Amino acid sequence: MSLKPNEIAAFQPSLAPYKKTDGKGLYLHVMPSGARYWRFRYRWAGKQTAVSCGVYPQVGLEEARQRRDAFRQMLADGANPADHTRAERAAEIDAQARQRVATRFTLDSTGALAVRLDRRAFTLSASETQELRAFLDATRGVGA
């Protein structure tokens, strides 16, 4: 039986987690905290497993069904959806790490250097940046 959006909104948390199926392997896992997780259940290498399709309400019913269909197509093509999800997540983490490193030091058009370290940030004026560069150039060979 397919779920309907108004049914999903009406699901109440209980003392134990429970599942409400939508069909073709897609189900909504309702937790005691009230959190709701979309999951796709499938068999791979003879074992039953599940992969996340997102968190309700950030991922709605239609989007969860689209993700389910994409996972079913992967299975038909001989690919494990969990491997795809892991690779996607690793690529996202790598992109975030590159973004953090890339934005840690910023040099603007006037020559001012902005430095951001975690939650701390400071800016050196163009003249202070030149002084720092001269200092680093002067100490480059010292102690090596």
N, CA, C and O atoms as a MOPAC input file, in Angstrom:
PM7 MOZYME 1SCF
protein

 N      0.84300 1    -1.17900 1     0.00000 1
 C      0.00000 1     0.00000 1     0.00000 1
 C      0.88900 1     1.24500 1     0.00000 1
 O      1.80800 1     1.34600 1     0.81300 1
 N      0.63200 1     2.16800 1    -0.88100 1
 C      1.41100 1     3.39400 1    -0.98300 1
 C      1.02900 1     4.37400 1     0.11600 1
 O     -0.13300 1     4.48900 1     0.50500 1
 N      2.04100 1     5.07000 1     0.59700 1
 C      1.80500 1     6.10300 1     1.60600 1
 C      1.29300 1     7.37100 1     0.93300 1
 O      1.51300 1     7.59300 1    -0.25700 1
 N      0.61900 1     8.18100 1     1.70400 1
 C      0.13600 1     9.47800 1     1.23600 1
 C      0.74400 1    10.55600 1     2.13200 1
 O      0.98000 1    10.30700 1     3.31400 1
 N      1.00100 1    11.74700 1     1.59100 1
 C      1.64400 1    12.79900 1     2.38300 1
 C      0.93000 1    13.11200 1     3.69900 1
 O      1.58600 1    13.33600 1     4.71600 1
 N     -0.40100 1    13.13000 1     3.69200 1
 C     -1.11300 1    13.45200 1     4.93500 1
 C     -0.98900 1    12.32100 1     5.95900 1
 O     -1.01900 1    12.58100 1     7.16200 1
 N     -0.84900 1    11.06500 1     5.50400 1
 C     -0.62200 1     9.95200 1     6.42800 1
 C      0.73500 1    10.08800 1     7.10600 1
 O      0.86300 1     9.87700 1     8.31200 1
 N      1.74900 1    10.44500 1     6.31300 1
 C      3.10900 1    10.56400 1     6.84300 1
 C      3.16200 1    11.63000 1     7.92600 1
 O      3.77600 1    11.42400 1     8.97300 1
 N      2.52900 1    12.75900 1     7.68300 1
 C      2.51800 1    13.84700 1     8.66800 1
 C      1.80000 1    13.43300 1     9.94500 1
 O      2.08300 1    13.97500 1    11.01400 1
 N      0.87600 1    12.48200 1     9.85100 1
 C      0.08800 1    12.07200 1    11.01500 1
 C      0.76400 1    10.98100 1    11.84700 1
 O      0.29700 1    10.68500 1    12.94700 1
 N      1.85000 1    10.37300 1    11.35700 1
 C      2.50900 1     9.31800 1    12.13000 1
 C      3.05000 1     9.88900 1    13.43500 1
 O      3.75500 1    10.89800 1    13.44300 1
 N      2.71100 1     9.23000 1    14.52900 1
 C      3.14400 1     9.66900 1    15.85600 1
 C      4.24700 1     8.74600 1    16.36700 1
 O      4.23200 1     7.55100 1    16.07300 1
 N      5.20500 1     9.28400 1    17.13000 1
 C      6.23300 1     8.42400 1    17.71200 1
 C      5.61800 1     7.48300 1    18.74900 1
 O      4.61200 1     7.80800 1    19.37900 1
 N      6.23100 1     6.32700 1    18.91300 1
 C      5.78500 1     5.37800 1    19.92900 1
 C      6.99200 1     4.99000 1    20.77800 1
 O      8.08800 1     5.51000 1    20.56600 1
 N      6.80800 1     4.09800 1    21.72000 1
 C      7.90500 1     3.69500 1    22.60000 1
 C      8.99800 1     2.95200 1    21.84300 1
 O     10.16400 1     2.99800 1    22.23500 1
 N      8.63800 1     2.27700 1    20.77700 1
 C      9.60800 1     1.53400 1    19.97200 1
 C      9.56200 1     2.05100 1    18.53300 1
 O      8.51600 1     2.50400 1    18.07000 1
 N     10.69100 1     1.98400 1    17.82600 1
 C     10.68000 1     2.39200 1    16.42000 1
 C      9.75100 1     1.48300 1    15.61000 1
 O      9.59100 1     0.30600 1    15.93300 1
 N      9.14800 1     2.02700 1    14.57100 1
 C      8.31500 1     1.20600 1    13.69300 1
 C      8.49500 1     1.65800 1    12.25300 1
 O      8.98100 1     2.75700 1    11.98400 1
 N      8.09000 1     0.78000 1    11.32500 1
 C      8.25400 1     1.02900 1     9.89300 1
 C      6.89700 1     1.08400 1     9.21700 1
 O      5.98000 1     0.33600 1     9.55600 1
 N      6.79000 1     1.98500 1     8.25400 1
 C      5.60600 1     2.07900 1     7.40500 1
 C      6.08100 1     1.95400 1     5.96000 1
 O      6.85100 1     2.78600 1     5.48000 1
 N      5.62400 1     0.92400 1     5.27800 1
 C      6.10500 1     0.66900 1     3.92300 1
 C      5.33600 1     1.47500 1     2.88500 1
 O      4.14200 1     1.74200 1     3.02300 1
 N      6.07000 1     1.85000 1     1.84000 1
 C      5.47500 1     2.55400 1     0.70700 1
 C      5.37700 1     1.63200 1    -0.50000 1
 O      4.52900 1     1.83500 1    -1.36900 1
 N      6.22800 1     0.63100 1    -0.56000 1
 C      6.22000 1    -0.30400 1    -1.68100 1
 C      7.54000 1    -0.31600 1    -2.41900 1
 O      8.28200 1     0.66600 1    -2.41200 1
 N      7.82700 1    -1.45200 1    -3.06300 1
 C      9.04900 1    -1.64600 1    -3.85200 1
 C     10.30400 1    -1.40900 1    -3.02200 1
 O     11.30700 1    -0.91800 1    -3.54000 1
 N     10.25600 1    -1.75500 1    -1.74100 1
 C     11.42900 1    -1.66700 1    -0.87800 1
 C     11.55000 1    -0.38000 1    -0.09200 1
 O     12.37700 1    -0.30400 1     0.81700 1
 N     10.76500 1     0.63100 1    -0.40300 1
 C     10.85300 1     1.91400 1     0.30400 1
 C      9.98200 1     1.87800 1     1.55600 1
 O      8.83000 1     1.44600 1     1.51200 1
 N     10.54700 1     2.33600 1     2.67100 1
 C      9.75300 1     2.45200 1     3.89200 1
 C     10.20300 1     3.65800 1     4.69600 1
 O     11.30400 1     4.17900 1     4.51300 1
 N      9.32700 1     4.08600 1     5.58900 1
 C      9.61000 1     5.20400 1     6.48300 1
 C      9.82500 1     4.62800 1     7.87000 1
 O      8.94300 1     3.95900 1     8.40900 1
 N     10.98900 1     4.88100 1     8.45100 1
 C     11.33900 1     4.39100 1     9.78400 1
 C     11.03700 1     5.51900 1    10.77200 1
 O     11.69900 1     6.55700 1    10.74900 1
 N     10.04800 1     5.32100 1    11.63000 1
 C      9.62100 1     6.33200 1    12.60300 1
 C     10.25000 1     5.98400 1    13.94500 1
 O     10.03300 1     4.89500 1    14.47600 1
 N     11.03000 1     6.91300 1    14.49200 1
 C     11.76500 1     6.68500 1    15.73900 1
 C     10.97600 1     7.21600 1    16.93700 1
 O     10.10000 1     8.06500 1    16.77100 1
 N     11.28100 1     6.72100 1    18.15000 1
 C     10.60900 1     7.22200 1    19.35500 1
 C     10.79500 1     8.72400 1    19.56200 1
 O      9.95000 1     9.37300 1    20.17800 1
 N     11.88700 1     9.27700 1    19.05300 1
 C     12.14000 1    10.71400 1    19.18300 1
 C     11.23600 1    11.53400 1    18.25900 1
 O     11.13700 1    12.75200 1    18.40500 1
 N     10.58400 1    10.86800 1    17.31600 1
 C      9.75000 1    11.56100 1    16.33800 1
 C     10.44200 1    11.72900 1    14.99900 1
 O      9.80500 1    12.10900 1    14.01600 1
 N     11.75000 1    11.44900 1    14.94500 1
 C     12.49400 1    11.54300 1    13.68700 1
 C     11.97900 1    10.48100 1    12.71500 1
 O     11.58500 1     9.38800 1    13.12200 1
 N     11.99000 1    10.82100 1    11.42800 1
 C     11.49800 1     9.91100 1    10.39300 1
 C     12.55900 1     9.79800 1     9.30200 1
 O     13.01700 1    10.80100 1     8.75700 1
 N     12.93700 1     8.56900 1     8.99700 1
 C     13.99500 1     8.31000 1     8.02900 1
 C     13.46500 1     7.45300 1     6.88300 1
 O     12.84200 1     6.41500 1     7.10600 1
 N     13.72000 1     7.89700 1     5.66200 1
 C     13.39000 1     7.09400 1     4.49200 1
 C     14.50100 1     6.06800 1     4.29000 1
 O     15.68200 1     6.40600 1     4.36200 1
 N     14.12500 1     4.82000 1     4.03700 1
 C     15.09900 1     3.76700 1     3.77800 1
 C     14.60600 1     2.90700 1     2.61400 1
 O     13.40800 1     2.75600 1     2.37300 1
 N     15.58600 1     2.35500 1     1.91100 1
 C     15.29500 1     1.43100 1     0.81900 1
 C     15.90800 1     0.08500 1     1.17900 1
 O     17.11800 1    -0.02600 1     1.37600 1
 N     15.05900 1    -0.94000 1     1.26100 1
 C     15.50000 1    -2.28100 1     1.63800 1
 C     15.67800 1    -3.10700 1     0.36400 1
 O     14.84000 1    -3.07900 1    -0.53800 1
 N     16.81000 1    -3.85400 1     0.31400 1
 C     17.08900 1    -4.68100 1    -0.85700 1
 C     18.00700 1    -5.83200 1    -0.46400 1
 O     18.54100 1    -5.86300 1     0.64400 1
 N     18.18100 1    -6.76600 1    -1.37200 1
 C     19.09000 1    -7.89200 1    -1.15300 1
 C     20.32200 1    -7.70200 1    -2.02400 1
 O     20.22700 1    -7.36700 1    -3.20400 1
 N     21.49400 1    -7.92700 1    -1.40500 1
 C     22.74700 1    -7.85100 1    -2.14200 1
 C     23.63500 1    -8.98300 1    -1.65000 1
 O     23.86600 1    -9.12200 1    -0.44900 1
 N     24.12300 1    -9.77600 1    -2.56400 1
 C     24.96800 1   -10.92800 1    -2.24300 1
 C     24.28000 1   -11.84700 1    -1.23600 1
 O     24.92600 1   -12.38300 1    -0.33600 1
 N     22.97100 1   -12.02600 1    -1.39200 1
 C     22.22400 1   -12.93200 1    -0.53800 1
 C     21.86600 1   -12.39500 1     0.82900 1
 O     21.25800 1   -13.10300 1     1.63200 1
 N     22.23000 1   -11.16300 1     1.10600 1
 C     21.93400 1   -10.57100 1     2.41200 1
 C     20.98300 1    -9.39400 1     2.25000 1
 O     21.09100 1    -8.60300 1     1.31300 1
 N     20.04600 1    -9.30100 1     3.19600 1
 C     19.13200 1    -8.15800 1     3.18100 1
 C     19.83800 1    -6.96700 1     3.81200 1
 O     20.44400 1    -7.08600 1     4.87700 1
 N     19.75700 1    -5.83600 1     3.15800 1
 C     20.38600 1    -4.61500 1     3.65900 1
 C     19.49300 1    -3.42700 1     3.31500 1
 O     18.52800 1    -3.55100 1     2.56100 1
 N     19.83100 1    -2.29500 1     3.87300 1
 C     19.04200 1    -1.08400 1     3.61500 1
 C     19.98800 1     0.09300 1     3.42800 1
 O     21.08500 1     0.12900 1     3.98600 1
 N     19.54400 1     1.04000 1     2.64200 1
 C     20.30800 1     2.25700 1     2.40100 1
 C     19.37800 1     3.44500 1     2.63500 1
 O     18.18300 1     3.37900 1     2.34800 1
 N     19.94000 1     4.52000 1     3.15600 1
 C     19.14200 1     5.70400 1     3.47500 1
 C     18.74900 1     6.45600 1     2.20800 1
 O     19.53300 1     6.58900 1     1.26800 1
 N     17.52200 1     6.93900 1     2.21500 1
 C     17.03300 1     7.79000 1     1.12000 1
 C     16.82800 1     9.21900 1     1.60300 1
 O     16.38100 1    10.06900 1     0.83400 1
 N     17.14800 1     9.49800 1     2.86500 1
 C     17.02200 1    10.84800 1     3.38900 1
 C     16.17000 1    10.91300 1     4.63800 1
 O     15.66200 1     9.90300 1     5.12400 1
 N     16.02800 1    12.12100 1     5.14300 1
 C     15.28700 1    12.38300 1     6.37400 1
 C     14.02800 1    13.16200 1     6.02100 1
 O     14.08400 1    14.15800 1     5.29900 1
 N     12.88900 1    12.70100 1     6.53800 1
 C     11.63000 1    13.41500 1     6.34900 1
 C     11.57700 1    14.53700 1     7.37900 1
 O     11.90200 1    14.26200 1     8.53400 1
 N     11.20900 1    15.74000 1     7.07700 1
 C     10.55600 1    16.25800 1     5.88200 1
 C     11.51000 1    16.87900 1     4.85700 1
 O     11.05000 1    17.35700 1     3.82000 1
 N     12.84000 1    16.88700 1     5.11700 1
 C     13.76200 1    17.45100 1     4.12200 1
 C     13.63900 1    16.71800 1     2.79100 1
 O     13.75100 1    17.32900 1     1.72800 1
 N     13.41000 1    15.41600 1     2.85000 1
 C     13.17300 1    14.61800 1     1.64900 1
 C     11.71200 1    14.19100 1     1.68600 1
 O     11.30100 1    13.41900 1     2.55200 1
 N     10.94600 1    14.69300 1     0.75100 1
 C      9.51600 1    14.38600 1     0.69400 1
 C      9.24300 1    13.02400 1     0.06900 1
 O     10.16200 1    12.31800 1    -0.34600 1
 N      7.99100 1    12.67800 1     0.01100 1
 C      7.56600 1    11.38000 1    -0.50600 1
 C      7.98800 1    11.17900 1    -1.95900 1
 O      8.52200 1    10.12400 1    -2.30000 1
 N      7.76100 1    12.15400 1    -2.80700 1
 C      8.10100 1    12.01000 1    -4.23300 1
 C      9.60600 1    11.86600 1    -4.43400 1
 O     10.05300 1    11.04000 1    -5.23000 1
 N     10.38600 1    12.67000 1    -3.71200 1
 C     11.84100 1    12.57700 1    -3.85300 1
 C     12.35100 1    11.23600 1    -3.33800 1
 O     13.25500 1    10.65100 1    -3.93300 1
 N     11.78600 1    10.74500 1    -2.24200 1
 C     12.17200 1     9.43300 1    -1.71500 1
 C     11.86200 1     8.34400 1    -2.74100 1
 O     12.65400 1     7.42000 1    -2.92300 1
 N     10.72900 1     8.44800 1    -3.40100 1
 C     10.37300 1     7.47300 1    -4.43900 1
 C     11.33100 1     7.55900 1    -5.62700 1
 O     11.68100 1     6.53400 1    -6.21200 1
 N     11.75300 1     8.76100 1    -5.98600 1
 C     12.72300 1     8.91100 1    -7.08000 1
 C     14.05600 1     8.27500 1    -6.70300 1
 O     14.68600 1     7.61100 1    -7.52600 1
 N     14.48400 1     8.47800 1    -5.45800 1
 C     15.73400 1     7.86000 1    -5.00300 1
 C     15.60600 1     6.34200 1    -4.99700 1
 O     16.53100 1     5.63400 1    -5.39500 1
 N     14.44800 1     5.83900 1    -4.54000 1
 C     14.20100 1     4.39500 1    -4.55600 1
 C     14.31900 1     3.86100 1    -5.97300 1
 O     14.96400 1     2.83700 1    -6.19700 1
 N     13.70600 1     4.53800 1    -6.92600 1
 C     13.75400 1     4.09100 1    -8.31600 1
 C     15.18300 1     4.11400 1    -8.85300 1
 O     15.57600 1     3.22800 1    -9.61300 1
 N     15.95800 1     5.11900 1    -8.46200 1
 C     17.36400 1     5.18400 1    -8.88500 1
 C     18.14600 1     4.01200 1    -8.29000 1
 O     18.97300 1     3.41000 1    -8.97500 1
 N     17.89100 1     3.68700 1    -7.02700 1
 C     18.56500 1     2.55000 1    -6.39400 1
 C     18.15200 1     1.23600 1    -7.06500 1
 O     18.98500 1     0.35000 1    -7.25400 1
 N     16.88600 1     1.11000 1    -7.42000 1
 C     16.41900 1    -0.10400 1    -8.09700 1
 C     17.09800 1    -0.24300 1    -9.46800 1
 O     17.42400 1    -1.35000 1    -9.89500 1
 N     17.30700 1     0.88300 1   -10.14900 1
 C     17.99800 1     0.84500 1   -11.43600 1
 C     19.45300 1     0.42100 1   -11.24800 1
 O     19.99200 1    -0.33500 1   -12.05600 1
 N     20.08900 1     0.91000 1   -10.17400 1
 C     21.46800 1     0.49300 1    -9.88300 1
 C     21.53200 1    -1.01700 1    -9.68500 1
 O     22.42500 1    -1.68100 1   -10.21200 1
 N     20.57800 1    -1.55700 1    -8.92200 1
 C     20.54000 1    -3.00300 1    -8.70300 1
 C     20.35900 1    -3.74700 1   -10.02000 1
 O     20.99500 1    -4.77700 1   -10.24200 1
 N     19.50400 1    -3.23800 1   -10.88700 1
 C     19.27900 1    -3.86500 1   -12.19100 1
 C     20.54600 1    -3.82800 1   -13.04200 1
 O     20.77900 1    -4.72200 1   -13.85600 1
 N     21.36300 1    -2.79200 1   -12.85000 1
 C     22.62300 1    -2.66200 1   -13.58700 1
 C     23.76400 1    -3.42900 1   -12.92600 1
 O     24.88300 1    -3.43600 1   -13.43800 1
 N     23.48600 1    -4.07900 1   -11.78200 1
 C     24.50600 1    -4.87700 1   -11.09800 1
 C     25.36600 1    -4.10100 1   -10.12200 1
 O     26.44000 1    -4.56800 1    -9.74500 1
 N     24.91700 1    -2.92500 1    -9.70400 1
 C     25.68700 1    -2.10300 1    -8.75800 1
 C     25.00200 1    -2.10500 1    -7.39800 1
 O     23.77700 1    -2.18100 1    -7.30300 1
 N     25.81000 1    -2.02000 1    -6.35100 1
 C     25.29500 1    -1.96800 1    -4.98600 1
 C     24.98500 1    -0.51600 1    -4.62500 1
 O     25.89300 1     0.31500 1    -4.65200 1
 N     23.74900 1    -0.18100 1    -4.29100 1
 C     23.40600 1     1.19600 1    -3.92400 1
 C     24.19900 1     1.71800 1    -2.72600 1
 O     24.50200 1     2.91000 1    -2.65900 1
 N     24.53800 1     0.84100 1    -1.78300 1
 C     25.30600 1     1.27900 1    -0.60900 1
 C     26.69900 1     1.74500 1    -1.02400 1
 O     27.20600 1     2.72500 1    -0.47900 1
 N     27.32700 1     1.05400 1    -1.98500 1
 C     28.64300 1     1.47900 1    -2.47600 1
 C     28.54600 1     2.84000 1    -3.14400 1
 O     29.41400 1     3.69300 1    -2.96100 1
 N     27.49500 1     3.03900 1    -3.91400 1
 C     27.28100 1     4.33200 1    -4.57400 1
 C     27.10700 1     5.43900 1    -3.53100 1
 O     27.69000 1     6.51600 1    -3.66100 1
 N     26.31000 1     5.17200 1    -2.50400 1
 C     26.06000 1     6.16500 1    -1.45600 1
 C     27.34700 1     6.49700 1    -0.71300 1
 O     27.61700 1     7.66300 1    -0.42400 1
 N     28.15000 1     5.46100 1    -0.40100 1
 C     29.42700 1     5.69500 1     0.28500 1
 C     30.36000 1     6.55200 1    -0.56900 1
 O     30.98800 1     7.48300 1    -0.06500 1
 N     30.45000 1     6.24100 1    -1.84900 1
 C     31.32000 1     7.00500 1    -2.74800 1
 C     30.84200 1     8.44500 1    -2.87200 1
 O     31.65100 1     9.37300 1    -2.90500 1
 N     29.52700 1     8.63000 1    -2.94000 1
 C     28.95700 1     9.97400 1    -3.02600 1
 C     29.28100 1    10.78400 1    -1.76800 1
 O     29.66000 1    11.95300 1    -1.85000 1
 N     29.12700 1    10.15000 1    -0.61100 1
 C     29.39900 1    10.81700 1     0.66000 1
 C     30.88700 1    11.15900 1     0.78600 1
 O     31.23500 1    12.24100 1     1.25900 1
 N     31.77200 1    10.23600 1     0.36500 1
 C     33.21000 1    10.48700 1     0.42200 1
 C     33.58900 1    11.65700 1    -0.48400 1
 O     34.42000 1    12.48500 1    -0.11200 1
 N     32.99000 1    11.72900 1    -1.66200 1
 C     33.26400 1    12.83900 1    -2.57800 1
 C     32.78700 1    14.16100 1    -1.98400 1
 O     33.45100 1    15.18700 1    -2.13200 1
 N     31.64600 1    14.13700 1    -1.31700 1
 C     31.11900 1    15.35100 1    -0.68600 1
 C     32.02700 1    15.81600 1     0.45400 1
 O     32.29100 1    17.01100 1     0.59000 1
 N     32.50400 1    14.87700 1     1.27000 1
 C     33.40800 1    15.22100 1     2.37200 1
 C     34.71200 1    15.77100 1     1.81900 1
 O     35.25800 1    16.73400 1     2.35800 1
 N     35.22100 1    15.16200 1     0.73700 1
 C     36.44900 1    15.63800 1     0.11000 1
 C     36.27000 1    17.05200 1    -0.42600 1
 O     37.15600 1    17.89200 1    -0.26400 1
 N     35.14200 1    17.32100 1    -1.05700 1
 C     34.87500 1    18.66700 1    -1.58500 1
 C     34.77600 1    19.68700 1    -0.45400 1
 O     35.25800 1    20.81200 1    -0.59000 1
 N     34.15500 1    19.30200 1     0.66000 1
 C     34.05800 1    20.20700 1     1.80500 1
 C     35.43700 1    20.49500 1     2.38700 1
 O     35.72900 1    21.63200 1     2.75900 1
 N     36.29000 1    19.46600 1     2.46900 1
 C     37.64300 1    19.65900 1     2.99600 1
 C     38.44200 1    20.58700 1     2.08500 1
 O     39.16200 1    21.46400 1     2.56300 1
 N     38.31400 1    20.39400 1     0.77700 1
 C     39.00800 1    21.27600 1    -0.16600 1
 C     38.51100 1    22.71500 1    -0.03600 1
 O     39.29700 1    23.65900 1    -0.11700 1
 N     37.21300 1    22.87500 1     0.16300 1
 C     36.64800 1    24.21200 1     0.31300 1
 C     37.19200 1    24.88300 1     1.57100 1
 O     37.52700 1    26.06800 1     1.55000 1
 N     37.27900 1    24.12400 1     2.67000 1
 C     37.80900 1    24.70000 1     3.91400 1
 C     39.24800 1    25.15800 1     3.72900 1
 O     39.61800 1    26.25000 1     4.15800 1
 N     40.06300 1    24.31700 1     3.08500 1
 C     41.46200 1    24.68100 1     2.86900 1
 C     41.55700 1    25.85900 1     1.91500 1
 O     42.36000 1    26.76700 1     2.12600 1
 N     40.75000 1    25.85200 1     0.87700 1
 C     40.80600 1    26.91200 1    -0.12700 1
 C     40.40100 1    28.25700 1     0.44800 1
 O     40.92700 1    29.28100 1     0.01200 1
 N     39.50800 1    28.29700 1     1.38800 1
 C     39.04700 1    29.57200 1     1.93100 1
 C     39.76100 1    29.95700 1     3.21400 1
 O     39.44600 1    30.98500 1     3.81300 1
 N     40.70500 1    29.15800 1     3.63800 1
 C     41.40500 1    29.47100 1     4.87400 1
 C     42.26800 1    30.73100 1     4.71600 1
 O     42.34700 1    31.54500 1     5.63600 1
 N     42.91400 1    30.89400 1     3.55600 1
 C     43.73400 1    32.06900 1     3.28600 1
 C     43.19200 1    32.74900 1     2.03500 1
 O     43.03100 1    32.11300 1     0.99300 1
 N     42.91000 1    34.05200 1     2.14600 1
 C     42.36800 1    34.78600 1     1.01200 1
 C     43.14900 1    36.08300 1     0.83800 1
 O     43.32000 1    36.84800 1     1.78600 1
 N     43.61600 1    36.31800 1    -0.37500 1
 C     44.34600 1    37.53900 1    -0.69700 1
 C     43.45700 1    38.36400 1    -1.61900 1
 O     43.09100 1    37.91400 1    -2.70500 1
 N     43.10800 1    39.58100 1    -1.18200 1
 C     42.21700 1    40.39400 1    -2.01800 1
 C     43.02000 1    41.23900 1    -3.00500 1
 O     44.25000 1    41.17300 1    -3.02000 1
 N     42.34000 1    42.02300 1    -3.81900 1
 C     42.98500 1    42.78400 1    -4.89100 1
 C     43.89900 1    43.88800 1    -4.37400 1
 O     44.79700 1    44.32600 1    -5.09500 1
 N     43.69000 1    44.35000 1    -3.13700 1
 C     44.55200 1    45.40100 1    -2.57700 1
 C     45.81700 1    44.82700 1    -1.96100 1
 O     46.72100 1    45.57800 1    -1.59300 1
 N     45.89400 1    43.49800 1    -1.84400 1
 C     47.06200 1    42.87300 1    -1.23700 1
 C     46.85700 1    42.52500 1     0.22300 1
 O     47.78400 1    42.04100 1     0.87200 1
 N     45.66500 1    42.76000 1     0.75700 1
 C     45.37900 1    42.40000 1     2.14900 1
 C     45.13700 1    40.89300 1     2.23000 1
 O     44.51700 1    40.29700 1     1.35000 1
 N     45.63700 1    40.30100 1     3.29700 1
 C     45.51800 1    38.86200 1     3.49800 1
 C     44.52400 1    38.59000 1     4.62200 1
 O     44.68300 1    39.09700 1     5.73200 1
 N     43.50600 1    37.79600 1     4.33500 1
 C     42.54000 1    37.38000 1     5.35800 1
 C     42.85400 1    35.94000 1     5.72500 1
 O     42.96400 1    35.07600 1     4.85400 1
 N     42.99700 1    35.68800 1     7.01600 1
 C     43.32600 1    34.36000 1     7.51600 1
 C     42.18400 1    33.89500 1     8.40700 1
 O     41.73600 1    34.61400 1     9.30000 1
 N     41.72100 1    32.66600 1     8.14200 1
 C     40.65400 1    32.09700 1     8.96500 1
 C     41.12800 1    30.74000 1     9.47000 1
 O     41.42900 1    29.84100 1     8.68500 1
 N     41.19100 1    30.60700 1    10.79100 1
 C     41.56700 1    29.35000 1    11.42100 1
 C     40.42700 1    28.91300 1    12.31900 1
 O     40.20500 1    29.49900 1    13.37900 1
 N     39.71100 1    27.89800 1    11.90400 1
 C     38.52200 1    27.41500 1    12.60200 1
 C     37.54800 1    28.56500 1    12.79500 1
 O     36.98200 1    29.06800 1    11.82500 1
 N     37.34600 1    28.99200 1    14.05300 1
 C     36.38500 1    30.07300 1    14.30800 1
 C     37.06300 1    31.43600 1    14.41100 1
 O     36.38800 1    32.46300 1    14.48400 1
 N     38.35800 1    31.44600 1    14.41600 1
 C     39.09100 1    32.70900 1    14.50800 1
 C     39.38500 1    33.23900 1    13.11100 1
 O     39.61500 1    32.47700 1    12.17300 1
 N     39.37100 1    34.55200 1    12.99800 1
 C     39.68500 1    35.17400 1    11.71300 1
 C     40.36500 1    36.50800 1    11.97200 1
 O     40.01800 1    37.23000 1    12.90700 1
 N     41.34700 1    36.82400 1    11.12200 1
 C     41.96600 1    38.14400 1    11.19600 1
 C     42.42500 1    38.53600 1     9.80000 1
 O     42.57400 1    37.69600 1     8.91300 1
 N     42.64500 1    39.83800 1     9.62900 1
 C     43.04000 1    40.36500 1     8.33000 1
 C     44.29400 1    41.19700 1     8.49500 1
 O     44.39900 1    42.01700 1     9.40700 1
 N     45.24300 1    40.97500 1     7.60000 1
 C     46.45600 1    41.78400 1     7.55100 1
 C     46.29900 1    42.77900 1     6.40900 1
 O     45.84800 1    42.42000 1     5.32100 1
 N     46.67100 1    44.02700 1     6.66000 1
 C     46.60600 1    45.03200 1     5.59700 1
 C     47.65600 1    44.70100 1     4.53800 1
 O     48.47600 1    43.80200 1     4.72700 1
 N     47.62600 1    45.42500 1     3.43500 1
 C     48.57800 1    45.17700 1     2.35300 1
 C     50.01200 1    45.35700 1     2.83200 1
 O     50.88300 1    44.55900 1     2.48300 1
 N     50.27200 1    46.39800 1     3.63100 1
 C     51.64400 1    46.61900 1     4.11700 1
 C     52.05200 1    45.52300 1     5.10400 1
 O     53.19900 1    45.07500 1     5.08800 1
 N     51.12600 1    45.09000 1     5.96000 1
 C     51.43800 1    44.00600 1     6.90200 1
 C     51.68600 1    42.69200 1     6.15500 1
 O     52.51900 1    41.88300 1     6.56500 1
 N     50.96300 1    42.49100 1     5.06800 1
 C     51.15600 1    41.29300 1     4.25500 1
 C     52.53900 1    41.30900 1     3.62000 1
 O     53.20300 1    40.27400 1     3.56000 1
 N     52.98600 1    42.48400 1     3.14100 1
 C     54.32400 1    42.59800 1     2.55200 1
 C     55.39900 1    42.34800 1     3.60400 1
 O     56.40400 1    41.69700 1     3.32200 1
 N     55.19000 1    42.86400 1     4.81600 1
 C     56.15000 1    42.63300 1     5.90000 1
 C     56.22400 1    41.14600 1     6.24900 1
 O     57.31200 1    40.60800 1     6.45400 1
 N     55.08200 1    40.49100 1     6.31500 1
 C     55.05500 1    39.06000 1     6.61400 1
 C     55.76300 1    38.27600 1     5.51700 1
 O     56.52600 1    37.35400 1     5.80800 1
 N     55.51900 1    38.63200 1     4.26300 1
 C     56.16700 1    37.94900 1     3.14900 1
 C     57.68400 1    38.13300 1     3.21200 1
 O     58.43100 1    37.18300 1     2.98100 1
 N     58.14500 1    39.35100 1     3.52400 1
 C     59.58400 1    39.60700 1     3.64000 1
 C     60.17900 1    38.78700 1     4.78100 1
 O     61.27300 1    38.23800 1     4.64700 1
 N     59.46400 1    38.70200 1     5.90000 1
 C     59.93900 1    37.91900 1     7.04500 1
 C     60.05200 1    36.44000 1     6.67000 1
 O     61.05600 1    35.79600 1     6.97400 1
 N     59.03100 1    35.90800 1     6.01600 1
 C     59.05600 1    34.49600 1     5.63500 1
 C     60.16100 1    34.21300 1     4.62600 1
 O     60.81700 1    33.17400 1     4.70300 1
 N     60.37500 1    35.13000 1     3.67700 1
 C     61.45600 1    34.95800 1     2.70600 1
 C     62.81200 1    34.98400 1     3.40200 1
 O     63.70800 1    34.21700 1     3.04800 1
 N     62.96400 1    35.86800 1     4.39500 1
 C     64.24100 1    35.99200 1     5.10300 1
 C     64.52800 1    34.76700 1     5.96300 1
 O     65.68800 1    34.39100 1     6.13300 1
 N     63.50400 1    34.15100 1     6.49900 1
 C     63.71500 1    33.00500 1     7.39700 1
 C     63.59100 1    31.66200 1     6.68900 1
 O     63.68500 1    30.61600 1     7.33200 1
 N     63.38500 1    31.67500 1     5.39800 1
 C     63.15200 1    30.43000 1     4.65800 1
 C     64.30200 1    29.43600 1     4.82300 1
 O     64.03200 1    28.25100 1     5.02200 1
 N     65.53900 1    29.84100 1     4.75400 1
 C     66.67600 1    28.91900 1     4.82000 1
 C     67.23800 1    28.73200 1     6.22000 1
 O     68.11500 1    27.89100 1     6.41800 1
 N     66.76000 1    29.49300 1     7.19000 1
 C     67.30100 1    29.42200 1     8.55100 1
 C     66.81400 1    28.14700 1     9.24000 1
 O     65.62300 1    27.83400 1     9.22400 1
 N     67.75700 1    27.41400 1     9.84600 1
 C     67.40400 1    26.23300 1    10.62100 1
 C     67.11700 1    25.00400 1     9.78500 1
 O     66.67800 1    23.98400 1    10.31700 1
 N     67.35400 1    25.07900 1     8.49100 1
 C     67.06100 1    23.91400 1     7.64600 1
 C     68.21000 1    22.95500 1     7.60100 1
 O     68.12700 1    21.92300 1     6.93500 1

